[in-house]
Amino acid sequence: MTEAPARPLDRAGRLLPGLALATGIAVVATVIGRFLPVVGAPVSGVVLGAVLGTVRRPGAVVRPGITTASKTVLQCAVVLLGAQLSLLQVARVGVASLPVMLGTLVICFLAAWGIGRALGVVGNLRTLIGVGTGICGASAIAAVTPVIGALSVEVAYAVSTIFLFNVAAVVVFPVVGHALGMSQHAFGLFAGTAVNDTSSVVAAASTYGPGAADFAVVVKLVRTLMIIPVVVALAWLVGRRTEAAPAPDGAARPAWSPRRVFRLVPWFLVGFVLVAAVNSTGVIPGPAHPVIAAVAAFLITVALSAIGLSTDVAGFRRAGFRPLLLGGSLWIVVSLSSLGLQALTGST
């Protein structure tokens, strides 16, 4: 006799303990992030979750909810990030901004591939650190993680590595800007293209001046749009690798086609684009934007708290200093390329 399928309430009951645990950690992390905005709630959530998970490994009761929080909740957060963007904002940053922004991204990705291989950093971790450094820190890592199937320890290491250099940027960048005599516009472009996390962009640019902060935020939001082509490209690469792998029992693999490429695009990325497109029309009222942004940030914190809970700290230690060295190298490369491209394009 076959078992009846689990009812929705039964499934919700299985998920509730783990979701409640991750949410509770996220609430504490959000409070910490309010007092320490440079650190931020997502990093606090990863650290708190990893500490609790080390003290006591999550049991079978909470494991299903933790898994859901680290995947589904993360994907929903990425969809909501689209509400912070208007597809028309790309034009508003100015023609001079785009070469700097796109140039730093390309240089960062090439450096991540080359330096990462030279250091012996494995593929997924190298990808996460490169994407997090090149685009928007934890949000980009959140978008890429389900596409490449990254492990929780890789996500935790990438987020923590990027956090360290965000803190360094908040301290160092204003000093560099004043030493170079950068204008408010130029420093805003510098911070918007070379600092990863939004809170750190705001912190660094606000220290320099209100004009720098306003422009940096716009550049940073436009930079976030790069999540779309990067995730699509990674989904395509993952599909190609799967296709290239030997088929079981010698079976023929289906031919590559545009339809198969479309099916590789994650649902949450489609949602991200649709929400951004709706926001471009002005349908979402202005007062709703801070609320949606806060909800998205909290969901990311919940997801990263769950990732922290499931993190293998021993594996984190085994990763060694090389990923940290990769993160530092990319931070320097992106910073210098942003300054250099500004000088070449006359944006300074």
C-alpha positions as a Markdown table, in Angstrom:
| # | Residue | x | y | z |
|---|---|---|---|---|
| 1 | Met | 0.0 | 0.0 | 0.0 |
| 2 | Thr | 1.5 | 3.3 | -1.0 |
| 3 | Glu | 1.8 | 6.2 | 1.4 |
| 4 | Ala | -0.3 | 9.3 | 0.9 |
| 5 | Pro | 1.6 | 12.4 | -0.2 |
| 6 | Ala | 2.5 | 14.7 | 2.6 |
| 7 | Arg | -0.1 | 17.5 | 3.2 |
| 8 | Pro | 1.0 | 21.1 | 3.0 |
| 9 | Leu | 0.5 | 21.6 | 6.7 |
| 10 | Asp | 2.7 | 18.5 | 7.5 |
| 11 | Arg | 5.4 | 19.9 | 5.3 |
| 12 | Ala | 5.2 | 23.3 | 6.9 |
| 13 | Gly | 5.4 | 21.7 | 10.3 |
| 14 | Arg | 8.7 | 20.0 | 9.2 |
| 15 | Leu | 10.1 | 23.2 | 7.9 |
| 16 | Leu | 9.0 | 25.5 | 10.8 |
| 17 | Pro | 11.7 | 24.6 | 13.4 |
| 18 | Gly | 14.6 | 25.2 | 11.0 |
| 19 | Leu | 13.1 | 28.4 | 9.5 |
| 20 | Ala | 12.4 | 29.7 | 13.0 |
| 21 | Leu | 15.9 | 29.1 | 14.1 |
| 22 | Ala | 17.4 | 30.8 | 11.0 |
| 23 | Thr | 14.9 | 33.7 | 11.4 |
| 24 | Gly | 15.8 | 34.1 | 15.1 |
| 25 | Ile | 19.5 | 34.3 | 14.3 |
| 26 | Ala | 18.7 | 36.8 | 11.5 |
| 27 | Val | 16.8 | 39.0 | 13.9 |
| 28 | Val | 19.9 | 39.2 | 16.2 |
| 29 | Ala | 22.2 | 39.7 | 13.2 |
| 30 | Thr | 19.9 | 42.6 | 12.0 |
| 31 | Val | 20.3 | 44.3 | 15.4 |
| 32 | Ile | 24.0 | 43.9 | 15.3 |
| 33 | Gly | 24.0 | 45.3 | 11.8 |
| 34 | Arg | 22.2 | 48.4 | 13.0 |
| 35 | Phe | 24.9 | 49.1 | 15.6 |
| 36 | Leu | 27.7 | 48.0 | 13.2 |
| 37 | Pro | 26.6 | 49.0 | 9.7 |
| 38 | Val | 30.0 | 48.4 | 8.2 |
| 39 | Val | 29.8 | 44.7 | 9.3 |
| 40 | Gly | 26.2 | 44.4 | 8.2 |
| 41 | Ala | 23.5 | 41.9 | 9.0 |
| 42 | Pro | 24.3 | 39.2 | 6.4 |
| 43 | Val | 27.9 | 38.8 | 7.6 |
| 44 | Ser | 26.7 | 38.8 | 11.2 |
| 45 | Gly | 24.2 | 36.1 | 10.3 |
| 46 | Val | 26.8 | 33.9 | 8.7 |
| 47 | Val | 29.2 | 34.3 | 11.7 |
| 48 | Leu | 26.4 | 33.7 | 14.4 |
| 49 | Gly | 25.1 | 30.7 | 12.5 |
| 50 | Ala | 28.6 | 29.2 | 12.1 |
| 51 | Val | 29.3 | 29.7 | 15.8 |
| 52 | Leu | 26.0 | 28.0 | 16.8 |
| 53 | Gly | 26.5 | 25.3 | 14.3 |
| 54 | Thr | 29.9 | 24.6 | 15.7 |
| 55 | Val | 28.8 | 24.5 | 19.3 |
| 56 | Arg | 25.9 | 22.2 | 18.4 |
| 57 | Arg | 25.4 | 20.7 | 15.0 |
| 58 | Pro | 21.8 | 21.0 | 13.6 |
| 59 | Gly | 19.8 | 17.9 | 14.2 |
| 60 | Ala | 17.3 | 16.2 | 12.0 |
| 61 | Val | 14.4 | 18.3 | 13.4 |
| 62 | Val | 15.8 | 21.6 | 12.1 |
| 63 | Arg | 17.6 | 20.4 | 9.1 |
| 64 | Pro | 14.8 | 20.6 | 6.5 |
| 65 | Gly | 13.9 | 24.2 | 7.4 |
| 66 | Ile | 17.6 | 25.2 | 7.3 |
| 67 | Thr | 17.9 | 23.7 | 3.8 |
| 68 | Thr | 14.8 | 25.6 | 2.7 |
| 69 | Ala | 16.1 | 28.9 | 4.2 |
| 70 | Ser | 19.5 | 28.5 | 2.5 |
| 71 | Lys | 18.0 | 27.9 | -0.9 |
| 72 | Thr | 14.4 | 28.9 | -1.5 |
| 73 | Val | 14.5 | 31.9 | 0.9 |
| 74 | Leu | 17.7 | 33.0 | -0.8 |
| 75 | Gln | 16.1 | 32.8 | -4.2 |
| 76 | Cys | 13.1 | 34.9 | -3.1 |
| 77 | Ala | 15.4 | 37.5 | -1.8 |
| 78 | Val | 17.1 | 37.8 | -5.1 |
| 79 | Val | 13.7 | 38.4 | -6.8 |
| 80 | Leu | 13.0 | 41.2 | -4.4 |
| 81 | Leu | 16.3 | 42.9 | -5.2 |
| 82 | Gly | 14.9 | 43.8 | -8.6 |
| 83 | Ala | 12.6 | 46.3 | -6.9 |
| 84 | Gln | 15.6 | 48.5 | -6.1 |
| 85 | Leu | 16.4 | 48.9 | -9.7 |
| 86 | Ser | 15.0 | 50.7 | -12.7 |
| 87 | Leu | 16.1 | 49.4 | -16.1 |
| 88 | Leu | 16.3 | 53.1 | -17.2 |
| 89 | Gln | 18.9 | 53.9 | -14.5 |
| 90 | Val | 21.7 | 52.5 | -16.7 |
| 91 | Ala | 21.3 | 55.6 | -18.9 |
| 92 | Arg | 21.3 | 58.0 | -16.0 |
| 93 | Val | 24.7 | 57.1 | -14.7 |
| 94 | Gly | 26.2 | 58.7 | -17.9 |
| 95 | Val | 28.2 | 57.4 | -20.8 |
| 96 | Ala | 31.5 | 58.0 | -18.9 |
| 97 | Ser | 30.4 | 55.7 | -16.1 |
| 98 | Leu | 29.7 | 52.6 | -18.1 |
| 99 | Pro | 33.2 | 52.0 | -19.4 |
| 100 | Val | 34.6 | 52.2 | -15.9 |
| 101 | Met | 32.0 | 49.9 | -14.4 |
| 102 | Leu | 32.1 | 47.3 | -17.2 |
| 103 | Gly | 35.8 | 47.5 | -17.4 |
| 104 | Thr | 36.4 | 46.8 | -13.8 |
| 105 | Leu | 34.0 | 43.8 | -14.0 |
| 106 | Val | 35.8 | 42.2 | -16.9 |
| 107 | Ile | 39.2 | 42.8 | -15.3 |
| 108 | Cys | 37.9 | 41.3 | -12.0 |
| 109 | Phe | 36.6 | 38.2 | -13.6 |
| 110 | Leu | 39.8 | 37.7 | -15.7 |
| 111 | Ala | 41.9 | 38.2 | -12.5 |
| 112 | Ala | 39.7 | 35.8 | -10.5 |
| 113 | Trp | 40.3 | 33.1 | -13.1 |
| 114 | Gly | 44.0 | 33.7 | -13.5 |
| 115 | Ile | 45.0 | 34.5 | -9.9 |
| 116 | Gly | 42.6 | 31.9 | -8.6 |
| 117 | Arg | 44.2 | 29.2 | -10.8 |
| 118 | Ala | 47.7 | 30.3 | -9.8 |
| 119 | Leu | 46.8 | 30.0 | -6.1 |
| 120 | Gly | 45.1 | 26.7 | -6.5 |
| 121 | Val | 41.7 | 28.0 | -5.4 |
| 122 | Val | 39.0 | 25.5 | -6.5 |
| 123 | Gly | 36.4 | 26.4 | -9.1 |
| 124 | Asn | 33.2 | 27.2 | -7.1 |
| 125 | Leu | 35.0 | 29.2 | -4.4 |
| 126 | Arg | 37.0 | 31.1 | -7.0 |
| 127 | Thr | 33.7 | 31.9 | -8.8 |
| 128 | Leu | 32.0 | 33.1 | -5.7 |
| 129 | Ile | 34.8 | 35.4 | -4.6 |
| 130 | Gly | 35.2 | 36.7 | -8.1 |
| 131 | Val | 31.5 | 37.4 | -8.6 |
| 132 | Gly | 31.1 | 38.8 | -5.1 |
| 133 | Thr | 34.1 | 41.2 | -5.6 |
| 134 | Gly | 33.1 | 42.2 | -9.1 |
| 135 | Ile | 29.4 | 42.8 | -8.6 |
| 136 | Cys | 27.8 | 43.3 | -5.2 |
| 137 | Gly | 29.1 | 41.1 | -2.5 |
| 138 | Ala | 26.6 | 38.9 | -0.6 |
| 139 | Ser | 23.7 | 39.6 | -3.0 |
| 140 | Ala | 25.7 | 38.4 | -6.1 |
| 141 | Ile | 26.9 | 35.4 | -4.1 |
| 142 | Ala | 23.3 | 34.7 | -3.2 |
| 143 | Ala | 22.3 | 34.8 | -6.9 |
| 144 | Val | 25.1 | 32.6 | -8.1 |
| 145 | Thr | 25.1 | 30.0 | -5.3 |
| 146 | Pro | 22.1 | 27.9 | -6.5 |
| 147 | Val | 23.2 | 28.0 | -10.1 |
| 148 | Ile | 26.6 | 26.5 | -9.6 |
| 149 | Gly | 25.6 | 24.4 | -6.6 |
| 150 | Ala | 28.2 | 25.9 | -4.2 |
| 151 | Leu | 28.7 | 24.3 | -0.8 |
| 152 | Ser | 27.7 | 26.2 | 2.3 |
| 153 | Val | 31.3 | 26.3 | 3.5 |
| 154 | Glu | 32.3 | 27.9 | 0.1 |
| 155 | Val | 29.5 | 30.5 | 0.5 |
| 156 | Ala | 30.5 | 31.3 | 4.1 |
| 157 | Tyr | 34.2 | 31.7 | 3.2 |
| 158 | Ala | 33.4 | 33.9 | 0.2 |
| 159 | Val | 31.1 | 36.2 | 2.2 |
| 160 | Ser | 33.6 | 36.5 | 5.1 |
| 161 | Thr | 36.5 | 37.2 | 2.7 |
| 162 | Ile | 34.7 | 39.9 | 0.9 |
| 163 | Phe | 33.5 | 41.4 | 4.2 |
| 164 | Leu | 37.1 | 41.9 | 5.4 |
| 165 | Phe | 38.0 | 44.0 | 2.3 |
| 166 | Asn | 34.8 | 45.9 | 2.5 |
| 167 | Val | 35.9 | 47.1 | 5.9 |
| 168 | Ala | 39.3 | 48.0 | 4.5 |
| 169 | Ala | 37.7 | 49.9 | 1.7 |
| 170 | Val | 35.6 | 52.0 | 4.1 |
| 171 | Val | 38.8 | 53.1 | 5.9 |
| 172 | Val | 41.2 | 53.4 | 3.0 |
| 173 | Phe | 39.1 | 54.7 | 0.1 |
| 174 | Pro | 38.4 | 58.2 | 1.5 |
| 175 | Val | 42.1 | 58.6 | 2.3 |
| 176 | Val | 43.0 | 57.7 | -1.2 |
| 177 | Gly | 40.3 | 60.0 | -2.7 |
| 178 | His | 41.6 | 63.0 | -0.7 |
| 179 | Ala | 45.2 | 62.2 | -1.6 |
| 180 | Leu | 44.3 | 62.1 | -5.3 |
| 181 | Gly | 42.1 | 65.2 | -5.1 |
| 182 | Met | 39.1 | 63.4 | -6.5 |
| 183 | Ser | 35.8 | 65.2 | -7.1 |
| 184 | Gln | 32.6 | 64.1 | -5.5 |
| 185 | His | 31.5 | 62.6 | -8.8 |
| 186 | Ala | 34.8 | 60.8 | -9.4 |
| 187 | Phe | 34.9 | 59.4 | -5.8 |
| 188 | Gly | 31.3 | 58.2 | -6.1 |
| 189 | Leu | 32.2 | 56.3 | -9.3 |
| 190 | Phe | 35.3 | 54.9 | -7.5 |
| 191 | Ala | 33.3 | 53.7 | -4.5 |
| 192 | Gly | 30.4 | 52.4 | -6.6 |
| 193 | Thr | 32.6 | 50.3 | -8.8 |
| 194 | Ala | 35.3 | 49.1 | -6.4 |
| 195 | Val | 33.4 | 48.5 | -3.1 |
| 196 | Asn | 31.2 | 45.3 | -3.0 |
| 197 | Asp | 28.5 | 45.6 | -0.4 |
| 198 | Thr | 25.9 | 48.4 | -0.6 |
| 199 | Ser | 26.2 | 49.4 | 3.0 |
| 200 | Ser | 30.0 | 49.7 | 2.6 |
| 201 | Val | 29.6 | 51.7 | -0.5 |
| 202 | Val | 27.3 | 54.1 | 1.4 |
| 203 | Ala | 29.7 | 54.2 | 4.3 |
| 204 | Ala | 32.8 | 55.0 | 2.3 |
| 205 | Ala | 31.1 | 57.5 | 0.0 |
| 206 | Ser | 29.2 | 59.3 | 2.8 |
| 207 | Thr | 32.5 | 59.8 | 4.6 |
| 208 | Tyr | 33.7 | 61.6 | 1.5 |
| 209 | Gly | 30.6 | 63.8 | 0.9 |
| 210 | Pro | 26.9 | 63.8 | 0.1 |
| 211 | Gly | 27.5 | 64.2 | -3.6 |
| 212 | Ala | 29.7 | 61.2 | -3.7 |
| 213 | Ala | 27.2 | 59.2 | -1.8 |
| 214 | Asp | 24.3 | 60.0 | -4.1 |
| 215 | Phe | 26.3 | 59.1 | -7.2 |
| 216 | Ala | 27.9 | 56.0 | -5.7 |
| 217 | Val | 24.5 | 54.5 | -4.8 |
| 218 | Val | 23.2 | 54.9 | -8.4 |
| 219 | Val | 26.4 | 53.3 | -9.8 |
| 220 | Lys | 26.2 | 50.5 | -7.3 |
| 221 | Leu | 22.5 | 49.8 | -8.2 |
| 222 | Val | 23.4 | 49.7 | -11.9 |
| 223 | Arg | 26.3 | 47.5 | -11.2 |
| 224 | Thr | 23.9 | 45.1 | -9.6 |
| 225 | Leu | 22.2 | 44.6 | -13.0 |
| 226 | Met | 25.3 | 42.6 | -14.0 |
| 227 | Ile | 23.9 | 39.7 | -11.9 |
| 228 | Ile | 21.7 | 39.0 | -14.9 |
| 229 | Pro | 24.2 | 38.2 | -17.6 |
| 230 | Val | 26.6 | 36.6 | -15.2 |
| 231 | Val | 24.1 | 34.2 | -13.8 |
| 232 | Val | 22.8 | 33.3 | -17.3 |
| 233 | Ala | 26.4 | 32.7 | -18.5 |
| 234 | Leu | 27.2 | 30.5 | -15.4 |
| 235 | Ala | 24.0 | 28.5 | -16.0 |
| 236 | Trp | 25.0 | 28.0 | -19.6 |
| 237 | Leu | 28.5 | 26.8 | -18.5 |
| 238 | Val | 27.1 | 24.4 | -15.9 |
| 239 | Gly | 24.8 | 23.0 | -18.6 |
| 240 | Arg | 27.7 | 22.6 | -21.1 |
| 241 | Arg | 29.7 | 20.8 | -18.4 |
| 242 | Thr | 26.8 | 18.5 | -17.7 |
| 243 | Glu | 26.4 | 17.8 | -21.4 |
| 244 | Ala | 30.1 | 17.1 | -21.8 |
| 245 | Ala | 30.1 | 14.5 | -18.9 |
| 246 | Pro | 29.8 | 10.9 | -20.0 |
| 247 | Ala | 26.2 | 9.9 | -20.3 |
| 248 | Pro | 25.1 | 6.9 | -18.1 |
| 249 | Asp | 25.0 | 3.5 | -19.9 |
| 250 | Gly | 26.2 | 5.1 | -23.1 |
| 251 | Ala | 22.9 | 6.9 | -23.7 |
| 252 | Ala | 23.0 | 9.8 | -26.2 |
| 253 | Arg | 22.6 | 13.2 | -24.7 |
| 254 | Pro | 20.0 | 15.6 | -26.2 |
| 255 | Ala | 21.4 | 18.2 | -28.6 |
| 256 | Trp | 22.1 | 21.7 | -27.4 |
| 257 | Ser | 19.4 | 24.2 | -28.3 |
| 258 | Pro | 18.2 | 27.7 | -27.5 |
| 259 | Arg | 15.3 | 26.1 | -25.7 |
| 260 | Arg | 17.6 | 24.2 | -23.4 |
| 261 | Val | 19.5 | 27.4 | -22.8 |
| 262 | Phe | 16.3 | 29.1 | -21.8 |
| 263 | Arg | 15.4 | 26.3 | -19.5 |
| 264 | Leu | 18.8 | 26.8 | -17.7 |
| 265 | Val | 17.8 | 30.3 | -16.7 |
| 266 | Pro | 16.8 | 30.1 | -13.0 |
| 267 | Trp | 13.3 | 31.1 | -12.1 |
| 268 | Phe | 14.5 | 33.6 | -9.6 |
| 269 | Leu | 16.5 | 35.4 | -12.2 |
| 270 | Val | 13.4 | 35.7 | -14.4 |
| 271 | Gly | 11.6 | 37.1 | -11.3 |
| 272 | Phe | 14.4 | 39.5 | -10.7 |
| 273 | Val | 14.1 | 40.9 | -14.3 |
| 274 | Leu | 10.3 | 41.1 | -14.1 |
| 275 | Val | 10.3 | 43.0 | -10.8 |
| 276 | Ala | 13.0 | 45.4 | -12.2 |
| 277 | Ala | 10.9 | 45.9 | -15.3 |
| 278 | Val | 7.8 | 46.6 | -13.2 |
| 279 | Asn | 9.7 | 49.0 | -11.1 |
| 280 | Ser | 10.8 | 50.8 | -14.3 |
| 281 | Thr | 7.2 | 51.6 | -15.1 |
| 282 | Gly | 6.7 | 53.4 | -11.7 |
| 283 | Val | 4.0 | 51.0 | -10.6 |
| 284 | Ile | 5.8 | 50.4 | -7.3 |
| 285 | Pro | 5.2 | 53.5 | -5.2 |
| 286 | Gly | 8.3 | 55.3 | -3.8 |
| 287 | Pro | 7.4 | 54.7 | -0.1 |
| 288 | Ala | 7.4 | 50.9 | -0.8 |
| 289 | His | 11.0 | 50.8 | -2.0 |
| 290 | Pro | 12.6 | 51.1 | 1.4 |
| 291 | Val | 10.2 | 48.4 | 2.8 |
| 292 | Ile | 10.9 | 46.0 | -0.1 |
| 293 | Ala | 14.7 | 46.6 | 0.2 |
| 294 | Ala | 14.5 | 45.9 | 4.0 |
| 295 | Val | 12.6 | 42.7 | 3.4 |
| 296 | Ala | 15.1 | 41.5 | 0.8 |
| 297 | Ala | 18.0 | 42.3 | 3.1 |
| 298 | Phe | 16.3 | 40.5 | 5.9 |
| 299 | Leu | 15.6 | 37.4 | 3.8 |
| 300 | Ile | 19.3 | 37.4 | 2.7 |
| 301 | Thr | 20.3 | 37.5 | 6.3 |
| 302 | Val | 17.9 | 34.6 | 7.1 |
| 303 | Ala | 19.4 | 32.6 | 4.2 |
| 304 | Leu | 23.0 | 33.3 | 5.2 |
| 305 | Ser | 22.2 | 32.5 | 8.8 |
| 306 | Ala | 21.0 | 29.1 | 7.6 |
| 307 | Ile | 24.2 | 28.7 | 5.5 |
| 308 | Gly | 26.2 | 29.5 | 8.6 |
| 309 | Leu | 24.4 | 26.9 | 10.6 |
| 310 | Ser | 25.2 | 24.2 | 8.0 |
| 311 | Thr | 28.8 | 25.3 | 7.5 |
| 312 | Asp | 31.5 | 22.8 | 8.0 |
| 313 | Val | 34.0 | 24.8 | 10.1 |
| 314 | Ala | 36.6 | 22.1 | 9.7 |
| 315 | Gly | 36.3 | 22.4 | 6.0 |
| 316 | Phe | 36.5 | 26.2 | 6.4 |
| 317 | Arg | 39.9 | 25.8 | 8.1 |
| 318 | Arg | 41.0 | 23.3 | 5.4 |
| 319 | Ala | 40.5 | 25.9 | 2.8 |
| 320 | Gly | 43.5 | 27.8 | 4.2 |
| 321 | Phe | 44.7 | 31.3 | 3.4 |
| 322 | Arg | 44.7 | 31.0 | -0.4 |
| 323 | Pro | 41.1 | 32.1 | -0.9 |
| 324 | Leu | 41.7 | 35.1 | 1.5 |
| 325 | Leu | 44.8 | 36.0 | -0.6 |
| 326 | Leu | 42.6 | 35.7 | -3.8 |
| 327 | Gly | 40.0 | 38.1 | -2.2 |
| 328 | Gly | 42.7 | 40.6 | -1.3 |
| 329 | Ser | 44.3 | 40.4 | -4.7 |
| 330 | Leu | 41.0 | 41.0 | -6.5 |
| 331 | Trp | 40.2 | 43.9 | -4.2 |
| 332 | Ile | 43.5 | 45.6 | -5.1 |
| 333 | Val | 43.0 | 44.8 | -8.8 |
| 334 | Val | 39.5 | 46.2 | -8.9 |
| 335 | Ser | 40.5 | 49.4 | -7.0 |
| 336 | Leu | 43.4 | 50.1 | -9.2 |
| 337 | Ser | 41.5 | 49.3 | -12.4 |
| 338 | Ser | 38.7 | 51.7 | -11.3 |
| 339 | Leu | 41.1 | 54.5 | -10.8 |
| 340 | Gly | 43.0 | 53.7 | -14.0 |
| 341 | Leu | 39.9 | 53.5 | -16.2 |
| 342 | Gln | 38.6 | 56.8 | -14.7 |
| 343 | Ala | 41.9 | 58.5 | -15.7 |
| 344 | Leu | 41.7 | 57.0 | -19.2 |
| 345 | Thr | 38.1 | 57.9 | -19.8 |
| 346 | Gly | 38.4 | 61.4 | -18.2 |
| 347 | Ser | 35.9 | 60.6 | -15.5 |
| 348 | Thr | 38.2 | 62.1 | -12.7 |
